[in-house]
Amino acid sequence: MSHKLKIAGWVAIGAVAGALTTVQLQAVARGTLAPLPLEELQQLAAVFGMVKTDYVEPVDEKKLISEAISGMVSSLDPHSQYFDKKSFKEFREGTSGRFVGVGIEITMEDGLVKVVSPIEDSPAFRAGLKTNDLITKIDDTNVKGLSINDAVKLMRGEPKTKVLLTIFRKDEDRTFPVTITREEIKTQSVKSRVVEPGYAWVRVSQFQERTIEDFARKVEDLYKTEPNLKGLVLDLRNDPGGLLDAAVALSAAFLPENVTVVSTNGQLEDSKFIYKAIPQHYLRRGGTDPIKRLTESTKGALKRVPLVVIVNEGSASASEIVAGALQDHKRGTILGSQTFGKGSVQTVRPLGPDTGLKLTTARYYTPMGTSIQGKGIVPDVLVDETLEGNVFSALRTREADLSNSLTNGKDPKATAAPMTDALRAAEQARSEEREVARKRLEEEARKNPGQRLVPEFGTEKDFQLVQAINQLKGRPVMVSKSQTLRPEEKKEN
């Protein structure tokens, strides 16, 4: 059985412009193929022939085939994708965490490019781009009608070259240009600091190839500075996911050896696997083990230190694997908001020397066998992002909001839930919440132009971090009075 199934996170909602993507390559040869639908393929060939001979202008045959494949794959679910030559090259570069671009995670909305999140310390971040900004033009090219891959291609380029993005900011109801200088994005996926004597904070913003080595080094430095840690906060907020082996390794840093971290299940035999907290399930190509080194250098302290994990609606996929494993094994307290809910596995396979296919091949399950697809991880302690509440959370997109998203997978024959009166009422309530949040955001932005409306993670004003430290100290925690779970996503009794 191959252990190379990889998890795609919130990044894989659409694509990434100058940001890393989240699955690793898998070379797979299939000995047998299912019978082909000959009549339908003949129809496809007939359409191809008519377009080639009858269309008003000459067409590029390769482009026609590429677009046909892309349309077929993208219709399956929000995370499956066909890579042409250029996008496949960019994809493979992205898994290393080094690439040239502007540094934003994106998806599509109403035919426009929507900013999911600017990568911390990237050119887009420094230029002031925000979550939910819509890109309407890239240089002189209108985005409407472009595929997400085409938009990514236009935003990538050579280092030190400039790209002009035209931004529509919905909450401010204005359109404005932003010129960004492309550069090599070296994402810093791990940050840390001692919050106060005895208590530390470690933030993992993405799961990429270097993440576990960076995590081990940061934690080793923390223990040199503060050898008698009384509590640790692991911050996975807005972590869109990443490589499965990195998620397994991070979980293994805190869990006893050989316990289950996550399991996967799909149609193929090699998609059915139980990943455990052992080096064989997260080390690549026989490399050195940063987790073993970390455990030895800290004398196993990370296995015992009191732990709080902060999550929110932007915590997706690989970060949900970690939160789910730690929650099921009761290793730490999960605090924050219900997570994104991406519980599917994407495998990337080369189709040739320079093209590839990212295909959803399995769902993943927490150690207790729970699927979080469309549902997410529900924190042990619900805490709002500010003292005033989760005032803007209604504007955030979750897996359940995406069109054509997978079902939870409890029933193999399950389809999307029918629209009952209760679901209609819930959807109407969410729509009203979004409108209230949009107006509040617009008002706040008008009153305080350019000011962060939610404090930066890891700062003294980070409300959820303050509550996490309170939890570690055994002090009262200001739990949310407003957060509710969607009716169709509540835990079973």
C-alpha angles and dihedrals in degrees: 000000000000115000094201102101106128133198122236116211139199085302088069092060083098121329140299128254104206092341132106123265122217120232130075128225123268123193107212129174116197116212094196136030130204115253111279121239095240097184093053092045090051088053090051090050090049092053090047090052093049093049091049096049105027107035114113092246134029112272132209108249094206092049091051092052092044092051092047091053091045092052092048094051099041091053091065100069139322094273107046114096143172116225120210121200098282098038091047091054090049091047094054091047089050096061089066091058092239122106142125118256145089098287110243135132109223146184134177127264124177090340094308131104110257122202109232092181139330111239111249114266092003124133089258091050092050091046090059102249112162140203111276094023110143120221109215100172136022108203102313096336120103110227094213107104096018121119116238089250091055090050090051091051091054093050095048123073145120123330116272093018119124131234125192114218122191108213130200110198107198098196091055095036093225140118121216140162124247122190113206128187111222118232140165107284112222101180116212099215097176129051129170144175142166104257094194134334108308097009129086139183126215120185123198109191099176139005108236137145095280097040100096094046089048091047093050092048094048093049092046088054090049092054091049089054095039109019094174102055113179095189143003131207116209107200115205098160114141090002102148094198132248140181117015094218089056090053091049091048094049090050090048090056089068104027133075114265118273098014118133116267102176141337130212130207133184142134096286121075091230090057091063108085143132114222116207135191094265130113093244089066099051109023118095126217093345095296127162117287113241091185093056090048091048093049092050096044092050093039091239094304093138090061090059109029113112107258138202120185117203117207137168142176089291094058103104144172110327091028088050089052090057094045091046094049094048091045096048092048090045089233095139145356116269110217133181132038136339108281131241098269105227105153102161133106124226122200121196117212127181113241091192138332094305111015132068148178127230105200132177103241106164149003120240128224134203119244090270090055097256120150111215095188108139090353111064132198114310110216121237087229119032109214127172122233093241137021087255091056136252090318097167102030092102088068093060122099121230132188092262089058094058118100115246094012119161123265119248091263100229089126115038089213094046121131131187112302114264115252102259125181089258092053091046090052091048091049091049090050091051090049090053091047090052091052092049091048092047092053091046091050091048091050094047092047090051093049095044109026114196094007121127108250092199118043117251115265115262097022129119089258093055100118096193092049090052089052091047090055089048089053091052092049094048092245125139114284121212099233122198118273094186109041115108132176120238109260093239091048102051118121117263115253 
